[in-house]
Amino acid sequence: MNTKNIMASLQAKYPGENEYLQAVQEVLESIEEVYNQHPEFERAKIVERMVEPDRIFTFRVTWVDDRGEVQTNTGYRVQFNSAIGPYKGGLRFHRAVTPSMLKFLGFEQTFKNALTTLPMGGAKGGSDFDPKGKTDEEIMRFCQAFMWELWQCIGPDQDIPAGDVGVGGREIGYLYGMYKKLARQYNTGVLTGKGATWGGSILRPEATGFGALYFTQNLLHHAGKDIKGCKVAVSGFGNVAWGACIKALELGAKVVAISGPDGVCEIPDGITQEMIDYMLVMRASNRDRVEDMATRFPGKALFTPGKKAWSVKCDIALPCAFQNELAEADAKELKANGCWCCCEVSNMGCQPAAIHFFQHNGILFAPGKAVNAGGVATSGLEMTQNAEHISWSGAEVDEKLHFIMKSIHEQCVKFGTQPDGTVDYVKGANIAGFMKVAQAMLEQGTL
């Protein structure tokens, strides 16, 4: 395999699909050496097949707003790879959603799901619909119109969507209600992230953030460090950041910053449970303003407009918001502020130059496909409970999540340990996920 040649071909074929091309290049650079040790992969053209999605559905979503005016959005579902199981991946409702973004997310999801130890393929979907400023009724009508187009492409053993940015428990409820009406099938396993009374799993809302902290804890222990007493800076205040803050507090860390599009809130004495609870109120408001935290807790949360979480002195940085949110300049600012560890909780949250800076300046770094896999892992556990028509306790789910995140860390160490004894977590995660998917593709023939 020649990474440069493959990337040149993809760039010519998909010009402008920057997120997708960036994700593919990162993986190919990591796996090239190992791939070339397996001539059977080259003969079967595993990489050339793996970088292309199995199929992409694109559809118009027409709905009526509260003023009676007809609105039109575009919906997508990218079914990327089913070598190790049915398609699994979230739905994202955000004005910035594009085919490139969803191809990148579906590609990443393929390897992330492979790391979880569960039999799940990779997929992603969504729409350029922006829930911000919409009423519950408008969101319901949009979700119903979206599912009208999607329902025949999904199923409990075919493709199991979940939530993502802009798609929480409310949206999953509306989507599932419409699926039931259209399909006349009442299997709760067709979507994950459901309500607790109709097939949802305990701990699913918290799982991405919880899993990220479990992975971080394993990483620190491997490096001979402890999270207790560490100062943590978190970007975002959505569901992922919320779960991360809960678990960081439980593990004895001190969350000293959260951020939003409008700026950063520094919390010198550390975030409290009351503040964490208020993050849910902030998210539900759809105002997208972290300044609301400072307004609610004057003197305890200090708002600075236009700044990022990385402007606050910390030990550990947790990007929890959006792809490419942390640039090289931010990485340098973090180092200057005393940061010695960055665990990427958002998907591809760090730009390549930022990752290279961390790796070349002694800062521990782990990629999102490993760190944030606890969310989809718990979705997989939700699917298992649905298939068995049972519901596990929170303790049972948490025990399994601990095991999965520990297993992911072990795979990263196995494939990422360098001659000098350090661990390249990017390489480790990419190779571990790739080898599992590649072997499955090889054994199933040319499809």
C-alpha positions in Angstrom: 0.0 0.0 0.0 1.2 3.5 -0.9 -0.6 6.0 1.2 0.3 9.0 -1.0 -1.1 7.3 -4.1 -4.3 6.3 -2.4 -4.8 9.8 -1.0 -4.1 11.4 -4.4 -6.8 9.2 -5.9 -9.3 10.0 -3.2 -8.5 13.8 -3.4 -9.2 13.7 -7.1 -12.4 11.8 -6.7 -13.7 13.7 -3.7 -12.3 17.2 -3.9 -13.4 19.5 -1.0 -14.4 16.6 1.3 -11.8 17.7 3.8 -13.0 16.0 7.0 -13.4 12.7 5.2 -9.9 12.9 3.5 -8.3 14.0 6.8 -9.8 11.0 8.7 -8.7 8.5 6.0 -5.1 9.9 5.8 -4.7 9.7 9.6 -5.7 6.0 9.5 -3.7 5.1 6.4 -0.5 6.7 7.8 -0.9 4.7 11.0 -1.5 1.3 9.4 0.8 1.5 6.3 3.7 -0.5 7.9 1.5 -3.2 9.3 -0.6 -3.4 6.2 2.4 -4.0 4.0 3.3 -7.0 6.2 0.1 -8.7 5.0 0.3 -9.4 1.2 -3.1 -11.1 1.4 -4.6 -7.6 2.3 -3.0 -6.1 -0.8 -4.2 -8.8 -3.1 -7.8 -8.4 -1.8 -7.5 -4.5 -2.1 -8.7 -4.3 1.5 -7.8 -0.6 1.9 -9.3 0.5 -1.4 -12.6 -1.2 -0.4 -12.5 0.0 3.2 -12.2 3.7 2.5 -15.4 3.7 0.4 -18.8 3.5 2.1 -21.0 0.6 1.3 -23.8 3.0 0.3 -25.1 6.5 0.9 -28.8 7.4 1.1 -29.6 11.1 0.4 -33.1 12.3 0.7 -35.3 15.4 0.9 -37.0 16.1 4.3 -40.0 18.4 4.0 -41.8 19.6 7.1 -44.1 22.4 8.2 -43.0 24.9 10.9 -45.3 26.5 13.5 -46.2 29.4 11.2 -47.6 26.9 8.6 -44.7 27.5 6.3 -43.1 24.6 4.4 -39.4 24.0 5.1 -37.0 21.7 3.3 -33.8 20.1 4.5 -31.5 17.3 3.3 -31.2 14.0 5.1 -28.4 11.4 4.8 -27.5 7.9 6.0 -24.0 6.7 5.3 -23.7 2.9 5.8 -20.0 2.6 5.8 -19.0 -1.0 6.6 -20.8 -4.1 7.9 -17.9 -6.6 8.0 -18.2 -7.3 11.7 -21.9 -6.6 12.3 -24.9 -4.5 11.4 -24.4 -0.8 10.8 -24.2 1.3 14.0 -23.7 5.0 14.3 -25.5 8.2 15.4 -27.7 10.8 13.7 -26.5 14.4 13.7 -28.8 17.3 13.3 -26.7 20.5 12.7 -26.6 23.2 10.0 -23.0 22.1 9.2 -23.8 18.6 8.3 -22.5 17.6 4.9 -21.7 14.3 3.1 -18.0 14.8 3.8 -18.7 15.2 7.6 -20.8 12.0 7.7 -18.4 10.0 5.6 -15.6 11.0 8.0 -17.8 10.1 11.0 -18.9 6.8 9.5 -15.3 5.9 8.6 -14.2 6.6 12.2 -17.2 4.8 13.6 -16.1 1.6 11.8 -12.9 1.4 13.7 -14.3 2.7 16.9 -17.0 0.0 16.9 -14.4 -2.6 16.1 -12.5 -1.6 19.3 -15.5 -2.1 21.5 -15.3 -5.9 21.3 -18.9 -5.9 20.2 -20.2 -7.0 16.7 -21.1 -3.7 15.2 -20.3 -2.2 11.8 -19.9 1.5 11.1 -22.4 4.1 9.9 -23.5 7.7 10.4 -26.3 9.9 9.3 -28.2 13.1 9.9 -29.4 16.4 8.4 -28.5 20.0 7.9 -31.6 20.8 10.1 -30.7 23.1 13.0 -32.7 22.3 16.2 -31.6 25.6 17.7 -34.5 28.0 18.2 -37.1 25.3 17.1 -40.1 24.4 19.3 -40.8 20.9 20.4 -43.6 20.6 17.9 -41.3 21.7 15.0 -38.6 19.2 16.1 -41.3 16.5 16.3 -42.6 17.2 12.8 -39.0 17.3 11.4 -38.1 14.0 13.1 -41.3 12.3 11.7 -40.6 13.6 8.2 -36.9 12.4 8.5 -38.0 8.9 9.6 -40.5 8.7 6.8 -37.6 8.6 4.4 -35.2 6.5 6.6 -37.3 3.7 8.0 -36.9 1.2 5.2 -33.1 1.5 5.4 -32.8 0.5 9.1 -33.8 -2.3 11.4 -32.6 -4.1 14.6 -30.3 -6.5 12.6 -29.7 -4.1 9.7 -28.8 -0.6 10.8 -29.3 0.8 14.3 -29.0 4.6 14.5 -28.4 6.5 17.7 -28.2 10.1 18.9 -25.3 12.5 18.2 -25.0 16.3 18.1 -28.5 17.8 18.0 -30.2 14.4 18.6 -30.9 13.5 22.2 -33.6 11.5 24.0 -36.4 13.8 22.8 -35.4 13.3 19.2 -34.9 9.6 19.5 -38.4 9.3 21.0 -40.0 11.1 18.0 -38.0 9.1 15.6 -38.8 5.8 17.2 -42.5 6.7 17.5 -42.7 7.3 13.7 -40.7 4.2 12.9 -43.2 2.0 14.8 -46.1 3.6 13.0 -44.5 3.1 9.6 -42.9 -0.4 10.0 -45.6 -1.8 12.3 -42.8 -3.5 14.2 -42.3 -2.9 17.9 -38.8 -4.2 18.4 -37.1 -1.6 20.6 -33.7 -2.5 19.2 -34.1 -0.4 16.0 -32.7 2.8 17.7 -30.5 3.3 20.8 -30.5 6.1 23.3 -34.1 5.4 24.1 -36.1 6.4 27.2 -35.7 4.1 30.2 -39.3 3.1 30.1 -39.3 1.9 26.5 -36.1 -0.1 26.0 -33.4 2.4 26.9 -30.3 1.4 28.9 -29.4 2.8 32.2 -26.3 5.0 31.9 -26.6 5.5 28.2 -26.8 9.3 28.4 -23.7 9.4 30.6 -21.8 6.7 28.8 -19.6 8.6 26.4 -18.3 10.9 29.1 -18.0 8.1 31.6 -16.2 5.9 29.2 -13.8 8.7 28.3 -12.8 9.2 31.9 -12.4 5.4 32.4 -10.0 5.4 29.4 -8.2 8.4 30.7 -7.8 6.7 34.1 -6.3 3.6 32.4 -4.0 5.8 30.4 -2.8 7.7 33.4 -2.3 4.5 35.4 -0.2 3.0 32.6 1.9 6.2 32.7 2.3 5.9 36.5 0.0 8.9 37.2 -3.4 9.4 39.0 -6.3 11.5 38.0 -7.2 12.4 41.6 -6.5 16.1 42.2 -5.8 16.9 38.5 -7.1 20.1 37.0 -9.3 19.3 34.0 -10.4 21.7 31.2 -13.5 20.6 29.2 -14.7 22.1 25.9 -18.5 22.2 25.3 -21.4 21.7 27.7 -23.5 19.2 25.9 -24.2 15.6 26.7 -20.7 14.4 26.3 -19.1 17.2 28.4 -21.8 16.7 31.0 -21.0 13.0 31.5 -17.3 13.7 31.5 -17.7 16.3 34.3 -19.8 14.0 36.4 -17.2 11.2 36.3 -14.2 13.5 36.6 -15.8 14.9 39.8 -16.5 11.3 41.1 -12.9 10.3 40.4 -11.5 13.2 42.4 -10.5 15.5 39.6 -11.2 19.2 39.5 -13.0 20.6 36.4 -11.7 24.2 36.2 -13.2 25.2 32.8 -16.0 24.6 30.4 -16.5 26.4 27.1 -19.0 27.2 24.4 -19.2 29.1 21.1 -19.3 32.4 23.0 -16.3 31.9 25.2 -15.1 30.1 28.3 -16.2 29.8 31.9 -13.3 29.4 34.3 -14.3 27.7 37.6 -11.3 28.2 39.9 -12.7 26.1 42.8 -13.8 23.3 40.5 -17.2 22.5 39.1 -19.9 21.4 41.6 -22.8 18.9 41.2 -25.2 21.9 41.1 -23.3 23.3 38.1 -23.2 20.0 36.4 -27.0 19.7 36.8 -27.3 23.2 35.3 -25.4 22.1 32.2 -28.6 20.1 31.3 -30.6 23.3 31.6 -28.2 25.2 29.4 -28.3 22.5 26.7 -32.1 22.2 26.7 -32.4 26.0 26.3 -30.8 25.8 22.8 -29.1 29.2 23.5 -25.6 27.7 23.0 -24.2 30.2 25.5 -21.8 29.1 28.2 -22.1 32.6 29.7 -25.3 31.4 31.3 -23.2 29.4 33.8 -21.5 32.6 35.0 -24.9 34.3 35.2 -26.4 31.5 37.2 -23.3 31.2 39.5 -21.8 34.7 39.8 -18.3 34.8 41.4 -17.9 31.0 41.1 -17.9 30.8 37.3 -15.9 33.5 35.5 -16.9 34.1 31.9 -14.4 35.4 29.3 -15.9 36.0 25.8 -14.0 34.7 22.7 -11.7 32.4 24.6 -11.5 28.6 24.6 -11.2 26.2 27.5 -7.5 25.8 26.6 -6.8 29.3 27.9 -7.2 28.1 31.5 -4.3 26.4 33.4 -4.9 22.7 33.6 -3.3 19.3 33.8 -5.7 17.4 31.5 -7.6 18.7 28.4 -10.8 17.0 27.3 -12.1 18.3 23.9 -15.7 17.3 24.0 -17.4 19.6 21.4 -16.8 19.2 17.7 -14.3 18.0 15.1 -11.1 20.0 14.6 -11.9 22.2 17.5 -8.3 22.1 18.9 -5.7 23.7 16.6 -1.9 23.7 16.9 -2.0 27.2 18.5 -4.4 25.8 21.2 -2.0 22.9 21.8 0.8 25.3 22.3 -1.3 27.3 24.7 -2.2 24.2 26.7 1.5 23.3 27.1 2.3 26.8 28.2 -0.6 26.5 30.8 0.9 23.3 32.2 -1.2 20.7 30.4 0.5 17.3 30.2 -2.3 15.1 28.9 -5.0 15.5 26.2 -7.7 12.8 25.7 -9.8 13.6 22.6 -13.5 12.9 23.5 -15.1 14.5 20.5 -14.7 12.8 17.1 -11.4 14.0 15.5 -11.5 16.9 17.9 -7.8 17.8 17.4 -6.3 19.0 14.1 -3.4 17.0 12.8 -0.8 19.7 13.6 -2.1 19.8 17.2 -1.7 16.0 17.6 1.8 16.1 16.2 2.7 18.9 18.7 1.4 16.9 21.6 3.3 13.8 20.4 6.5 15.6 19.9 6.4 17.6 23.2 5.9 14.9 25.7 2.1 15.4 26.2 0.1 12.2 26.6 -2.5 12.0 23.8 -5.2 9.5 22.9 -7.6 9.8 19.9 -11.4 10.0 20.0 -12.0 6.6 18.4 -10.6 5.0 21.5 -11.5 7.6 24.2 -15.1 8.1 23.3 -16.0 4.6 22.3 -18.0 4.1 25.6 -21.0 5.8 24.1 -21.4 3.4 21.2 -20.3 0.5 23.4 -23.2 1.2 25.8 -25.5 1.5 22.7 -24.3 -2.0 21.9 -25.2 -3.1 25.4 -28.6 -1.5 24.9 -29.1 -3.6 21.8 -28.2 -6.7 23.7 -30.7 -5.9 26.4 -33.4 -5.3 23.8 -32.6 -8.6 22.0 -33.0 -10.5 25.3 -36.0 -8.4 26.4 -34.4 -7.6 29.7 -33.0 -4.5 31.5 -29.7 -4.5 33.4 -29.0 -2.5 36.5 -26.8 0.5 36.4 -24.1 -1.4 38.2 -24.2 -4.2 35.6 -23.9 -1.7 32.7 -21.1 0.2 34.5 -19.2 -3.0 35.1 -19.4 -3.9 31.4 -18.4 -0.4 30.4 -15.4 -0.5 32.6 -14.4 -3.8 31.0 -14.8 -2.5 27.5 -12.8 0.7 28.1 -10.0 -1.3 29.8 -10.0 -3.7 26.8 -9.7 -0.8 24.4 -6.8 0.6 26.3 -5.1 -2.7 26.3 -5.5 -3.0 22.5 -4.0 0.5 22.1 -1.0 -0.5 24.2 -0.6 -3.8 22.3 -0.5 -2.2 18.9 0.9 1.2 19.8 3.9 0.5 22.1 7.1 1.9 20.5 10.7 0.6 20.8 11.4 3.2 23.6 8.4 1.9 25.6 6.1 4.9 25.1 2.7 4.3 23.6 1.5 5.9 20.4 -2.3 5.7 21.1 -3.2 7.0 17.7 -1.3 4.2 15.9 -2.5 1.7 18.5 -6.2 2.5 18.1 -6.0 2.6 14.3 -4.1 -0.6 13.9 -6.3 -2.5 16.4 -9.5 -1.4 14.7 -8.2 -1.9 11.2 -6.9 -5.5 11.8 -10.2 -6.7 13.1 -12.2 -5.2 10.2 -9.7 -6.2 7.6 -9.5 -9.8 8.7 -13.4 -10.0 8.6 -13.4 -8.5 5.1 -10.8 -10.9 3.9 -12.6 -14.0 5.3 -15.9 -13.0 3.8 -14.6 -12.7 0.2 -14.7 -9.9 -2.4 -17.9 -8.0 -1.8 
